[in-house]
C-alpha cells in the first residue's frame, strides 16, 4: 500500500487503520485523494457508515464476542447476577444499557464511536486493578472495512465530493 494512504478512524480512545486492498486499490486511492481535494467534509461517508458500525457492535453482543468469544463470567459473578434477578447471562447485558449505549458522531474529518455508560472502557479494555478481563465490543472486521470502502466509493461516484 502506498505510504500515506491509510484511512484513520478513531474509536473510543483508540485508532483503527483501514488499509484497503483489492484489484482497484490504486484507483480507489486516487478517487479518495480527488474527493479530499474537492471537499473537506467527509460527514456523508461517515454518516452512512455509522449505522453499519452500530449493527456490527450489536452482532458482537449477539455472538458474545467476535471473532474471539468473550471470557466467561466467573462463578461469583454468576451467583451475584442470579441473586439480583438477572439470570446467568448473557454477558455484559444485565440491564442492556451498555449494549444500547453506543453512538457515533461524525465530523468533517473524524468519526467517533462512544458509549454513554461510564463503565464501558473497563469492559472494552479490561481492568488489571479489579481483574476484569477485556471484552471487546467495538471490533471492526474485514467486512466492516469492505463496507466502508463500498460507502466511500458510492460517495466518490455519486457525490464527487460536492
NUBA-831745 format. One record per atom (N, C-alpha, C): residue number from 1; residue in one letter; atom name; x, y, z. Coordinates in steps of 0.02 Angstrom, whole numbers, always signed. Layout:
+-----+----+----+--------+--------+--------+
!   i ! aa ! at !      X !      Y !      Z !
+-----+----+----+--------+--------+--------+
! NUM !  a ! CA !      X !      Y !      Z !
...
+-----+----+----+--------+--------+--------+
end
This chain:
+-----+----+----+--------+--------+--------+
!   i ! aa ! at !      X !      Y !      Z !
+-----+----+----+--------+--------+--------+
!   1 !  x !  N !    +43 !    -59 !     +0 !
!   1 !  x ! CA !     +0 !     +0 !     +0 !
!   1 !  x !  C !    +45 !    +62 !     +0 !
!   2 !  x !  N !    +30 !   +112 !    -41 !
!   2 !  x ! CA !    +71 !   +172 !    -43 !
!   2 !  x !  C !    +71 !   +206 !    +25 !
!   3 !  x !  N !   +130 !   +234 !    +43 !
!   3 !  x ! CA !   +136 !   +268 !   +107 !
!   3 !  x !  C !    +87 !   +327 !   +109 !
!   4 !  x !  N !    +58 !   +339 !   +167 !
!   4 !  x ! CA !    +11 !   +395 !   +175 !
!   4 !  x !  C !    -58 !   +380 !   +149 !
!   5 !  x !  N !    -73 !   +318 !   +132 !
!   5 !  x ! CA !   -138 !   +302 !   +104 !
!   5 !  x !  C !   -181 !   +264 !   +154 !
!   6 !  x !  N !   -168 !   +273 !   +218 !
!   6 !  x ! CA !   -209 !   +242 !   +270 !
!   6 !  x !  C !   -270 !   +286 !   +283 !
!   7 !  x !  N !   -324 !   +255 !   +300 !
!   7 !  x ! CA !   -382 !   +291 !   +323 !
!   7 !  x !  C !   -384 !   +279 !   +398 !
!   8 !  x !  N !   -386 !   +332 !   +436 !
!   8 !  x ! CA !   -384 !   +326 !   +509 !
!   8 !  x !  C !   -452 !   +344 !   +537 !
!   9 !  x !  N !   -479 !   +300 !   +577 !
!   9 !  x ! CA !   -542 !   +313 !   +611 !
!   9 !  x !  C !   -529 !   +303 !   +685 !
!  10 !  x !  N !   -544 !   +352 !   +725 !
!  10 !  x ! CA !   -535 !   +348 !   +797 !
!  10 !  x !  C !   -596 !   +313 !   +828 !
!  11 !  x !  N !   -582 !   +265 !   +870 !
!  11 !  x ! CA !   -636 !   +228 !   +902 !
!  11 !  x !  C !   -623 !   +228 !   +977 !
!  12 !  x !  N !   -662 !   +266 !  +1013 !
!  12 !  x ! CA !   -661 !   +269 !  +1086 !
!  12 !  x !  C !   -589 !   +266 !  +1113 !
!  13 !  x !  N !   -552 !   +317 !  +1101 !
!  13 !  x ! CA !   -485 !   +321 !  +1128 !
!  13 !  x !  C !   -433 !   +280 !  +1091 !
!  14 !  x !  N !   -454 !   +240 !  +1044 !
!  14 !  x ! CA !   -406 !   +200 !  +1005 !
!  14 !  x !  C !   -406 !   +223 !   +933 !
!  15 !  x !  N !   -368 !   +190 !   +893 !
!  15 !  x ! CA !   -366 !   +206 !   +822 !
!  15 !  x !  C !   -372 !   +142 !   +782 !
!  16 !  x !  N !   -408 !   +147 !   +728 !
!  16 !  x ! CA !   -414 !    +91 !   +682 !
!  16 !  x !  C !   -387 !   +115 !   +615 !
!  17 !  x !  N !   -338 !    +81 !   +590 !
!  17 !  x ! CA !   -311 !    +98 !   +525 !
!  17 !  x !  C !   -342 !    +51 !   +474 !
!  18 !  x !  N !   -374 !    +80 !   +424 !
!  18 !  x ! CA !   -401 !    +40 !   +370 !
!  18 !  x !  C !   -350 !    +39 !   +314 !
!  19 !  x !  N !   -335 !    -19 !   +289 !
!  19 !  x ! CA !   -296 !    -21 !   +228 !
!  19 !  x !  C !   -338 !    -61 !   +179 !
!  20 !  x !  N !   -355 !    -29 !   +126 !
!  20 !  x ! CA !   -399 !    -59 !    +76 !
!  20 !  x !  C !   -357 !    -93 !    +24 !
!  21 !  x !  N !   -374 !   -155 !     +9 !
!  21 !  x ! CA !   -336 !   -189 !    -43 !
!  21 !  x !  C !   -383 !   -232 !    -85 !
!  22 !  x !  N !   -385 !   -215 !   -147 !
!  22 !  x ! CA !   -419 !   -256 !   -196 !
!  22 !  x !  C !   -391 !   -237 !   -264 !
!  23 !  x !  N !   -418 !   -264 !   -316 !
!  23 !  x ! CA !   -391 !   -253 !   -383 !
!  23 !  x !  C !   -393 !   -179 !   -402 !
!  24 !  x !  N !   -439 !   -140 !   -371 !
!  24 !  x ! CA !   -446 !    -70 !   -390 !
!  24 !  x !  C !   -416 !    -23 !   -337 !
!  25 !  x !  N !   -369 !    -48 !   -298 !
!  25 !  x ! CA !   -341 !     -9 !   -242 !
!  25 !  x !  C !   -312 !    +58 !   -264 !
!  26 !  x !  N !   -270 !    +58 !   -315 !
!  26 !  x ! CA !   -239 !   +120 !   -337 !
!  26 !  x !  C !   -291 !   +170 !   -361 !
!  27 !  x !  N !   -340 !   +145 !   -400 !
!  27 !  x ! CA !   -395 !   +188 !   -423 !
!  27 !  x !  C !   -433 !   +217 !   -363 !
!  28 !  x !  N !   -445 !   +175 !   -313 !
!  28 !  x ! CA !   -481 !   +198 !   -254 !
!  28 !  x !  C !   -443 !   +254 !   -219 !
!  29 !  x !  N !   -377 !   +245 !   -210 !
!  29 !  x ! CA !   -338 !   +297 !   -177 !
!  29 !  x !  C !   -338 !   +362 !   -217 !
!  30 !  x !  N !   -336 !   +356 !   -283 !
!  30 !  x ! CA !   -341 !   +417 !   -324 !
!  30 !  x !  C !   -408 !   +451 !   -314 !
!  31 !  x !  N !   -461 !   +410 !   -312 !
!  31 !  x ! CA !   -528 !   +437 !   -301 !
!  31 !  x !  C !   -534 !   +471 !   -233 !
!  32 !  x !  N !   -504 !   +439 !   -182 !
!  32 !  x ! CA !   -506 !   +469 !   -115 !
!  32 !  x !  C !   -468 !   +535 !   -114 !
!  33 !  x !  N !   -410 !   +535 !   -146 !
!  33 !  x ! CA !   -371 !   +597 !   -148 !
!  33 !  x !  C !   -411 !   +651 !   -185 !
!  34 !  x !  N !   -443 !   +632 !   -240 !
!  34 !  x ! CA !   -484 !   +679 !   -279 !
!  34 !  x !  C !   -542 !   +705 !   -237 !
!  35 !  x !  N !   -575 !   +659 !   -202 !
!  35 !  x ! CA !   -631 !   +677 !   -158 !
!  35 !  x !  C !   -607 !   +725 !   -104 !
!  36 !  x !  N !   -548 !   +709 !    -75 !
!  36 !  x ! CA !   -520 !   +751 !    -23 !
!  36 !  x !  C !   -503 !   +820 !    -47 !
!  37 !  x !  N !   -484 !   +826 !   -110 !
!  37 !  x ! CA !   -469 !   +892 !   -139 !
!  37 !  x !  C !   -533 !   +932 !   -151 !
!  38 !  x !  N !   -587 !   +897 !   -167 !
!  38 !  x ! CA !   -650 !   +931 !   -183 !
!  38 !  x !  C !   -691 !   +948 !   -122 !
!  39 !  x !  N !   -679 !   +913 !    -67 !
!  39 !  x ! CA !   -719 !   +925 !     -7 !
!  39 !  x !  C !   -675 !   +920 !    +55 !
!  40 !  x !  N !   -694 !   +957 !   +104 !
!  40 !  x ! CA !   -660 !   +949 !   +169 !
!  40 !  x !  C !   -708 !   +916 !   +218 !
!  41 !  x !  N !   -766 !   +895 !   +193 !
!  41 !  x ! CA !   -817 !   +866 !   +237 !
!  41 !  x !  C !   -833 !   +795 !   +218 !
!  42 !  x !  N !   -811 !   +748 !   +260 !
!  42 !  x ! CA !   -823 !   +677 !   +249 !
!  42 !  x !  C !   -885 !   +652 !   +284 !
!  43 !  x !  N !   -924 !   +698 !   +313 !
!  43 !  x ! CA !   -983 !   +677 !   +351 !
!  43 !  x !  C !  -1031 !   +632 !   +312 !
!  44 !  x !  N !  -1045 !   +644 !   +249 !
!  44 !  x ! CA !  -1090 !   +599 !   +213 !
!  44 !  x !  C !  -1066 !   +526 !   +213 !
!  45 !  x !  N !  -1001 !   +516 !   +205 !
!  45 !  x ! CA !   -972 !   +449 !   +207 !
!  45 !  x !  C !   -979 !   +420 !   +277 !
!  46 !  x !  N !   -958 !   +459 !   +327 !
!  46 !  x ! CA !   -960 !   +435 !   +396 !
!  46 !  x !  C !  -1032 !   +423 !   +420 !
!  47 !  x !  N !  -1078 !   +466 !   +399 !
!  47 !  x ! CA !  -1148 !   +458 !   +420 !
!  47 !  x !  C !  -1179 !   +396 !   +390 !
!  48 !  x !  N !  -1158 !   +376 !   +330 !
!  48 !  x ! CA !  -1182 !   +314 !   +301 !
!  48 !  x !  C !  -1149 !   +253 !   +335 !
!  49 !  x !  N !  -1088 !   +262 !   +358 !
!  49 !  x ! CA !  -1051 !   +207 !   +389 !
!  49 !  x !  C !  -1073 !   +196 !   +462 !
!  50 !  x !  N !  -1093 !   +249 !   +496 !
!  50 !  x ! CA !  -1111 !   +244 !   +567 !
!  50 !  x !  C !  -1162 !   +190 !   +584 !
!  51 !  x !  N !  -1219 !   +187 !   +550 !
!  51 !  x ! CA !  -1268 !   +134 !   +565 !
!  51 !  x !  C !  -1239 !    +64 !   +556 !
!  52 !  x !  N !  -1196 !    +56 !   +506 !
!  52 !  x ! CA !  -1164 !     -9 !   +496 !
!  52 !  x !  C !  -1121 !    -28 !   +556 !
!  53 !  x !  N !  -1083 !    +20 !   +582 !
!  53 !  x ! CA !  -1040 !     +6 !   +640 !
!  53 !  x !  C !  -1083 !    -14 !   +700 !
!  54 !  x !  N !  -1138 !    +21 !   +710 !
!  54 !  x ! CA !  -1182 !     +4 !   +767 !
!  54 !  x !  C !  -1210 !    -66 !   +760 !
!  55 !  x !  N !  -1227 !    -86 !   +699 !
!  55 !  x ! CA !  -1251 !   -155 !   +687 !
!  55 !  x !  C !  -1196 !   -205 !   +700 !
!  56 !  x !  N !  -1135 !   -189 !   +681 !
!  56 !  x ! CA !  -1078 !   -234 !   +692 !
!  56 !  x !  C !  -1067 !   -243 !   +767 !
!  57 !  x !  N !  -1072 !   -190 !   +805 !
!  57 !  x ! CA !  -1064 !   -194 !   +878 !
!  57 !  x !  C !  -1120 !   -238 !   +907 !
!  58 !  x !  N !  -1180 !   -230 !   +882 !
!  58 !  x ! CA !  -1236 !   -270 !   +906 !
!  58 !  x !  C !  -1224 !   -344 !   +891 !
!  59 !  x !  N !  -1194 !   -359 !   +833 !
!  59 !  x ! CA !  -1178 !   -429 !   +817 !
!  59 !  x !  C !  -1127 !   -457 !   +866 !
!  60 !  x !  N !  -1081 !   -414 !   +890 !
!  60 !  x ! CA !  -1033 !   -436 !   +940 !
!  60 !  x !  C !  -1068 !   -456 !  +1004 !
!  61 !  x !  N !  -1120 !   -419 !  +1023 !
!  61 !  x ! CA !  -1158 !   -437 !  +1083 !
!  61 !  x !  C !  -1197 !   -502 !  +1071 !
!  62 !  x !  N !  -1227 !   -509 !  +1012 !
!  62 !  x ! CA !  -1265 !   -570 !   +997 !
!  62 !  x !  C !  -1220 !   -632 !  +1001 !
!  63 !  x !  N !  -1159 !   -626 !   +975 !
!  63 !  x ! CA !  -1113 !   -682 !   +973 !
!  63 !  x !  C !  -1074 !   -690 !  +1038 !
!  64 !  x !  N !  -1081 !   -641 !  +1083 !
!  64 !  x ! CA !  -1042 !   -640 !  +1145 !
!  64 !  x !  C !   -967 !   -637 !  +1129 !
!  65 !  x !  N !   -952 !   -594 !  +1080 !
!  65 !  x ! CA !   -883 !   -582 !  +1060 !
!  65 !  x !  C !   -868 !   -612 !   +992 !
!  66 !  x !  N !   -839 !   -571 !   +948 !
!  66 !  x ! CA !   -816 !   -594 !   +882 !
!  66 !  x !  C !   -750 !   -560 !   +868 !
!  67 !  x !  N !   -704 !   -588 !   +837 !
!  67 !  x ! CA !   -702 !   -657 !   +815 !
!  67 !  x !  C !   -688 !   -706 !   +872 !
!  68 !  x !  N !   -663 !   -681 !   +928 !
!  68 !  x ! CA !   -650 !   -723 !   +986 !
!  68 !  x !  C !   -704 !   -711 !  +1038 !
!  69 !  x !  N !   -731 !   -764 !  +1065 !
!  69 !  x ! CA !   -783 !   -758 !  +1116 !
!  69 !  x !  C !   -755 !   -724 !  +1179 !
!  70 !  x !  N !   -799 !   -686 !  +1212 !
!  70 !  x ! CA !   -779 !   -653 !  +1273 !
!  70 !  x !  C !   -764 !   -704 !  +1328 !
!  71 !  x !  N !   -724 !   -683 !  +1376 !
!  71 !  x ! CA !   -708 !   -726 !  +1433 !
!  71 !  x !  C !   -774 !   -742 !  +1470 !
!  72 !  x !  N !   -778 !   -803 !  +1493 !
!  72 !  x ! CA !   -838 !   -824 !  +1531 !
!  72 !  x !  C !   -843 !   -784 !  +1596 !
!  73 !  x !  N !   -904 !   -780 !  +1620 !
!  73 !  x ! CA !   -915 !   -748 !  +1685 !
!  73 !  x !  C !   -888 !   -794 !  +1740 !
!  74 !  x !  N !   -861 !   -764 !  +1791 !
!  74 !  x ! CA !   -836 !   -802 !  +1848 !
!  74 !  x !  C !   -895 !   -827 !  +1889 !
!  75 !  x !  N !   -887 !   -883 !  +1923 !
!  75 !  x ! CA !   -942 !   -911 !  +1964 !
!  75 !  x !  C !   -972 !   -861 !  +2013 !
!  76 !  x !  N !   -929 !   -820 !  +2045 !
!  76 !  x ! CA !   -955 !   -770 !  +2092 !
!  76 !  x !  C !  -1000 !   -719 !  +2056 !
!  77 !  x !  N !   -981 !   -700 !  +1996 !
!  77 !  x ! CA !  -1021 !   -652 !  +1957 !
!  77 !  x !  C !  -1088 !   -683 !  +1939 !
!  78 !  x !  N !  -1087 !   -746 !  +1919 !
!  78 !  x ! CA !  -1150 !   -781 !  +1902 !
!  78 !  x !  C !  -1196 !   -785 !  +1963 !
!  79 !  x !  N !  -1167 !   -802 !  +2020 !
!  79 !  x ! CA !  -1208 !   -806 !  +2082 !
!  79 !  x !  C !  -1238 !   -738 !  +2098 !
!  80 !  x !  N !  -1198 !   -685 !  +2092 !
!  80 !  x ! CA !  -1224 !   -618 !  +2107 !
!  80 !  x !  C !  -1279 !   -598 !  +2058 !
!  81 !  x !  N !  -1270 !   -613 !  +1994 !
!  81 !  x ! CA !  -1322 !   -597 !  +1944 !
!  81 !  x !  C !  -1387 !   -633 !  +1961 !
!  82 !  x !  N !  -1382 !   -696 !  +1978 !
!  82 !  x ! CA !  -1442 !   -735 !  +1995 !
!  82 !  x !  C !  -1475 !   -706 !  +2058 !
!  83 !  x !  N !  -1434 !   -690 !  +2108 !
!  83 !  x ! CA !  -1461 !   -662 !  +2170 !
!  83 !  x !  C !  -1498 !   -597 !  +2157 !
!  84 !  x !  N !  -1473 !   -556 !  +2110 !
!  84 !  x ! CA !  -1504 !   -492 !  +2094 !
!  84 !  x !  C !  -1561 !   -498 !  +2043 !
!  85 !  x !  N !  -1574 !   -559 !  +2020 !
!  85 !  x ! CA !  -1629 !   -570 !  +1974 !
!  85 !  x !  C !  -1614 !   -560 !  +1900 !
!  86 !  x !  N !  -1550 !   -562 !  +1882 !
!  86 !  x ! CA !  -1531 !   -551 !  +1812 !
!  86 !  x !  C !  -1517 !   -615 !  +1774 !
!  87 !  x !  N !  -1515 !   -671 !  +1806 !
!  87 !  x ! CA !  -1501 !   -734 !  +1772 !
!  87 !  x !  C !  -1427 !   -742 !  +1758 !
!  88 !  x !  N !  -1410 !   -797 !  +1725 !
!  88 !  x ! CA !  -1340 !   -815 !  +1712 !
!  88 !  x !  C !  -1308 !   -773 !  +1657 !
!  89 !  x !  N !  -1346 !   -746 !  +1614 !
!  89 !  x ! CA !  -1317 !   -711 !  +1556 !
!  89 !  x !  C !  -1373 !   -678 !  +1517 !
!  90 !  x !  N !  -1358 !   -651 !  +1461 !
!  90 !  x ! CA !  -1295 !   -651 !  +1426 !
!  90 !  x !  C !  -1245 !   -602 !  +1457 !
!  91 !  x !  N !  -1181 !   -612 !  +1440 !
!  91 !  x ! CA !  -1126 !   -571 !  +1466 !
!  91 !  x !  C !  -1136 !   -499 !  +1444 !
!  92 !  x !  N !  -1121 !   -453 !  +1489 !
!  92 !  x ! CA !  -1123 !   -380 !  +1479 !
!  92 !  x !  C !  -1193 !   -354 !  +1464 !
!  93 !  x !  N !  -1244 !   -391 !  +1484 !
!  93 !  x ! CA !  -1312 !   -369 !  +1467 !
!  93 !  x !  C !  -1360 !   -374 !  +1526 !
!  94 !  x !  N !  -1335 !   -359 !  +1585 !
!  94 !  x ! CA !  -1379 !   -362 !  +1643 !
!  94 !  x !  C !  -1439 !   -315 !  +1635 !
!  95 !  x !  N !  -1425 !   -252 !  +1619 !
!  95 !  x ! CA !  -1479 !   -203 !  +1611 !
!  95 !  x !  C !  -1489 !   -184 !  +1537 !
!  96 !  x !  N !  -1445 !   -204 !  +1494 !
!  96 !  x ! CA !  -1445 !   -188 !  +1422 !
!  96 !  x !  C !  -1426 !   -116 !  +1407 !
!  97 !  x !  N !  -1410 !    -76 !  +1459 !
!  97 !  x ! CA !  -1390 !     -6 !  +1447 !
!  97 !  x !  C !  -1324 !     -2 !  +1410 !
!  98 !  x !  N !  -1278 !    -47 !  +1425 !
!  98 !  x ! CA !  -1213 !    -47 !  +1390 !
!  98 !  x !  C !  -1223 !    -62 !  +1317 !
!  99 !  x !  N !  -1262 !   -114 !  +1302 !
!  99 !  x ! CA !  -1274 !   -134 !  +1232 !
!  99 !  x !  C !  -1310 !    -78 !  +1193 !
! 100 !  x !  N !  -1355 !    -44 !  +1226 !
! 100 !  x ! CA !  -1394 !     +8 !  +1192 !
! 100 !  x !  C !  -1362 !    +77 !  +1194 !
! 101 !  x !  N !  -1304 !    +82 !  +1228 !
! 101 !  x ! CA !  -1272 !   +147 !  +1239 !
! 101 !  x !  C !  -1225 !   +171 !  +1185 !
! 102 !  x !  N !  -1217 !   +134 !  +1131 !
! 102 !  x ! CA !  -1169 !   +153 !  +1079 !
! 102 !  x !  C !  -1197 !   +208 !  +1034 !
! 103 !  x !  N !  -1155 !   +256 !  +1019 !
! 103 !  x ! CA !  -1172 !   +312 !   +975 !
! 103 !  x !  C !  -1112 !   +325 !   +930 !
! 104 !  x !  N !  -1126 !   +355 !   +873 !
! 104 !  x ! CA !  -1071 !   +377 !   +831 !
! 104 !  x !  C !  -1080 !   +451 !   +818 !
! 105 !  x !  N !  -1025 !   +483 !   +808 !
! 105 !  x ! CA !  -1025 !   +555 !   +793 !
! 105 !  x !  C !   -976 !   +566 !   +737 !
! 106 !  x !  N !  -1000 !   +601 !   +687 !
! 106 !  x ! CA !   -956 !   +614 !   +630 !
! 106 !  x !  C !   -944 !   +689 !   +624 !
! 107 !  x !  N !   -882 !   +704 !   +609 !
! 107 !  x ! CA !   -862 !   +773 !   +594 !
! 107 !  x !  C !   -838 !   +776 !   +523 !
! 108 !  x !  N !   -814 !   +833 !   +504 !
! 108 !  x ! CA !   -790 !   +842 !   +436 !
! 108 !  x !  C !   -735 !   +792 !   +418 !
! 109 !  x !  N !   -692 !   +777 !   +466 !
! 109 !  x ! CA !   -637 !   +730 !   +453 !
! 109 !  x !  C !   -628 !   +679 !   +509 !
! 110 !  x !  N !   -679 !   +672 !   +551 !
! 110 !  x ! CA !   -673 !   +625 !   +606 !
! 110 !  x !  C !   -736 !   +583 !   +614 !
! 111 !  x !  N !   -727 !   +524 !   +639 !
! 111 !  x ! CA !   -781 !   +478 !   +653 !
! 111 !  x !  C !   -765 !   +447 !   +720 !
! 112 !  x !  N !   -811 !   +453 !   +767 !
! 112 !  x ! CA !   -800 !   +426 !   +834 !
! 112 !  x !  C !   -858 !   +382 !   +855 !
! 113 !  x !  N !   -842 !   +327 !   +888 !
! 113 !  x ! CA !   -892 !   +284 !   +918 !
! 113 !  x !  C !   -882 !   +289 !   +993 !
! 114 !  x !  N !   -936 !   +303 !  +1029 !
! 114 !  x ! CA !   -933 !   +310 !  +1101 !
! 114 !  x !  C !   -988 !   +269 !  +1132 !
! 115 !  x !  N !   -986 !   +264 !  +1198 !
! 115 !  x ! CA !  -1039 !   +231 !  +1235 !
! 115 !  x !  C !  -1058 !   +277 !  +1293 !
! 116 !  x !  N !  -1122 !   +282 !  +1306 !
! 116 !  x ! CA !  -1148 !   +327 !  +1356 !
! 116 !  x !  C !  -1135 !   +302 !  +1427 !
! 117 !  x !  N !  -1117 !   +239 !  +1436 !
! 117 !  x ! CA !  -1106 !   +212 !  +1503 !
! 117 !  x !  C !  -1034 !   +224 !  +1525 !
! 118 !  x !  N !  -1026 !   +252 !  +1584 !
! 118 !  x ! CA !   -960 !   +269 !  +1609 !
! 118 !  x !  C !   -916 !   +207 !  +1619 !
! 119 !  x !  N !   -946 !   +150 !  +1630 !
! 119 !  x ! CA !   -907 !    +89 !  +1643 !
! 119 !  x !  C !   -886 !    +54 !  +1579 !
! 120 !  x !  N !   -906 !    +80 !  +1521 !
! 120 !  x ! CA !   -889 !    +49 !  +1457 !
! 120 !  x !  C !   -814 !    +35 !  +1449 !
! 121 !  x !  N !   -769 !    +84 !  +1461 !
! 121 !  x ! CA !   -698 !    +71 !  +1448 !
! 121 !  x !  C !   -670 !    +13 !  +1489 !
! 122 !  x !  N !   -696 !     +3 !  +1549 !
! 122 !  x ! CA !   -671 !    -52 !  +1591 !
! 122 !  x !  C !   -686 !   -120 !  +1560 !
! 123 !  x !  N !   -743 !   -125 !  +1527 !
! 123 !  x ! CA !   -761 !   -187 !  +1494 !
! 123 !  x !  C !   -726 !   -194 !  +1426 !
! 124 !  x !  N !   -720 !   -140 !  +1390 !
! 124 !  x ! CA !   -688 !   -141 !  +1324 !
! 124 !  x !  C !   -614 !   -159 !  +1330 !
! 125 !  x !  N !   -580 !   -128 !  +1377 !
! 125 !  x ! CA !   -507 !   -136 !  +1383 !
! 125 !  x !  C !   -485 !   -180 !  +1440 !
! 126 !  x !  N !   -531 !   -197 !  +1486 !
! 126 !  x ! CA !   -514 !   -236 !  +1544 !
! 126 !  x !  C !   -486 !   -191 !  +1599 !
! 127 !  x !  N !   -479 !   -218 !  +1657 !
! 127 !  x ! CA !   -452 !   -181 !  +1713 !
! 127 !  x !  C !   -410 !   -227 !  +1756 !
! 128 !  x !  N !   -343 !   -222 !  +1749 !
! 128 !  x ! CA !   -300 !   -265 !  +1789 !
! 128 !  x !  C !   -310 !   -254 !  +1864 !
! 129 !  x !  N !   -327 !   -192 !  +1882 !
! 129 !  x ! CA !   -337 !   -174 !  +1952 !
! 129 !  x !  C !   -391 !   -217 !  +1985 !
! 130 !  x !  N !   -446 !   -228 !  +1948 !
! 130 !  x ! CA !   -502 !   -267 !  +1975 !
! 130 !  x !  C !   -505 !   -338 !  +1945 !
! 131 !  x !  N !   -454 !   -355 !  +1906 !
! 131 !  x ! CA !   -451 !   -421 !  +1874 !
! 131 !  x !  C !   -510 !   -432 !  +1826 !
! 132 !  x !  N !   -533 !   -378 !  +1795 !
! 132 !  x ! CA !   -588 !   -382 !  +1746 !
! 132 !  x !  C !   -558 !   -394 !  +1677 !
! 133 !  x !  N !   -578 !   -448 !  +1643 !
! 133 !  x ! CA !   -550 !   -461 !  +1576 !
! 133 !  x !  C !   -579 !   -413 !  +1524 !
! 134 !  x !  N !   -540 !   -399 !  +1472 !
! 134 !  x ! CA !   -565 !   -359 !  +1417 !
! 134 !  x !  C !   -616 !   -399 !  +1378 !
! 135 !  x !  N !   -671 !   -368 !  +1364 !
! 135 !  x ! CA !   -722 !   -399 !  +1321 !
! 135 !  x !  C !   -737 !   -347 !  +1267 !
! 136 !  x !  N !   -702 !   -352 !  +1213 !
! 136 !  x ! CA !   -705 !   -302 !  +1159 !
! 136 !  x !  C !   -774 !   -303 !  +1126 !
! 137 !  x !  N !   -807 !   -247 !  +1132 !
! 137 !  x ! CA !   -872 !   -238 !  +1100 !
! 137 !  x !  C !   -864 !   -204 !  +1032 !
! 138 !  x !  N !   -816 !   -158 !  +1029 !
! 138 !  x ! CA !   -802 !   -123 !   +967 !
! 138 !  x !  C !   -743 !   -158 !   +934 !
! 139 !  x !  N !   -757 !   -198 !   +885 !
! 139 !  x ! CA !   -707 !   -232 !   +846 !
! 139 !  x !  C !   -729 !   -226 !   +773 !
! 140 !  x !  N !   -689 !   -194 !   +733 !
! 140 !  x ! CA !   -706 !   -187 !   +662 !
! 140 !  x !  C !   -674 !   -244 !   +623 !
! 141 !  x !  N !   -714 !   -279 !   +586 !
! 141 !  x ! CA !   -693 !   -338 !   +549 !
! 141 !  x !  C !   -680 !   -321 !   +476 !
! 142 !  x !  N !   -655 !   -368 !   +440 !
! 142 !  x ! CA !   -641 !   -359 !   +368 !
! 142 !  x !  C !   -705 !   -339 !   +331 !
! 143 !  x !  N !   -762 !   -367 !   +352 !
! 143 !  x ! CA !   -825 !   -348 !   +318 !
! 143 !  x !  C !   -842 !   -275 !   +332 !
! 144 !  x !  N !   -825 !   -250 !   +391 !
! 144 !  x ! CA !   -837 !   -179 !   +406 !
! 144 !  x !  C !   -793 !   -135 !   +362 !
! 145 !  x !  N !   -731 !   -155 !   +353 !
! 145 !  x ! CA !   -686 !   -116 !   +311 !
! 145 !  x !  C !   -711 !   -117 !   +238 !
! 146 !  x !  N !   -735 !   -176 !   +216 !
! 146 !  x ! CA !   -762 !   -181 !   +148 !
! 146 !  x !  C !   -823 !   -136 !   +140 !
! 147 !  x !  N !   -865 !   -133 !   +191 !
! 147 !  x ! CA !   -924 !    -90 !   +189 !
! 147 !  x !  C !   -903 !    -17 !   +186 !
! 148 !  x !  N !   -852 !     +1 !   +225 !
! 148 !  x ! CA !   -828 !    +71 !   +222 !
! 148 !  x !  C !   -804 !    +87 !   +152 !
! 149 !  x !  N !   -767 !    +42 !   +122 !
! 149 !  x ! CA !   -742 !    +52 !    +54 !
! 149 !  x !  C !   -800 !    +62 !     +6 !
! 150 !  x !  N !   -851 !    +19 !    +12 !
! 150 !  x ! CA !   -910 !    +24 !    -33 !
! 150 !  x !  C !   -945 !    +91 !    -24 !
! 151 !  x !  N !   -954 !   +112 !    +38 !
! 151 !  x ! CA !   -988 !   +175 !    +52 !
! 151 !  x !  C !   -947 !   +233 !    +24 !
! 152 !  x !  N !   -882 !   +232 !    +37 !
! 152 !  x ! CA !   -839 !   +286 !    +12 !
! 152 !  x !  C !   -841 !   +289 !    -64 !
! 153 !  x !  N !   -838 !   +231 !    -96 !
! 153 !  x ! CA !   -842 !   +230 !   -170 !
! 153 !  x !  C !   -908 !   +258 !   -195 !
! 154 !  x !  N !   -962 !   +242 !   -160 !
! 154 !  x ! CA !  -1028 !   +268 !   -180 !
! 154 !  x !  C !  -1027 !   +344 !   -179 !
! 155 !  x !  N !   -999 !   +372 !   -127 !
! 155 !  x ! CA !   -997 !   +445 !   -122 !
! 155 !  x !  C !   -947 !   +476 !   -171 !
! 156 !  x !  N !   -893 !   +440 !   -185 !
! 156 !  x ! CA !   -845 !   +465 !   -234 !
! 156 !  x !  C !   -878 !   +467 !   -303 !
! 157 !  x !  N !   -919 !   +416 !   -317 !
! 157 !  x ! CA !   -951 !   +412 !   -382 !
! 157 !  x !  C !  -1011 !   +459 !   -387 !
! 158 !  x !  N !  -1054 !   +457 !   -337 !
! 158 !  x ! CA !  -1116 !   +495 !   -339 !
! 158 !  x !  C !  -1106 !   +568 !   -322 !
! 159 !  x !  N !  -1073 !   +579 !   -264 !
! 159 !  x ! CA !  -1066 !   +647 !   -239 !
! 159 !  x !  C !  -1008 !   +684 !   -270 !
! 160 !  x !  N !   -956 !   +646 !   -287 !
! 160 !  x ! CA !   -897 !   +678 !   -316 !
! 160 !  x !  C !   -866 !   +731 !   -272 !
! 161 !  x !  N !   -881 !   +727 !   -207 !
! 161 !  x ! CA !   -851 !   +775 !   -161 !
! 161 !  x !  C !   -885 !   +841 !   -160 !
! 162 !  x !  N !   -945 !   +846 !   -186 !
! 162 !  x ! CA !   -980 !   +911 !   -188 !
! 162 !  x !  C !  -1010 !   +927 !   -121 !
+-----+----+----+--------+--------+--------+
end
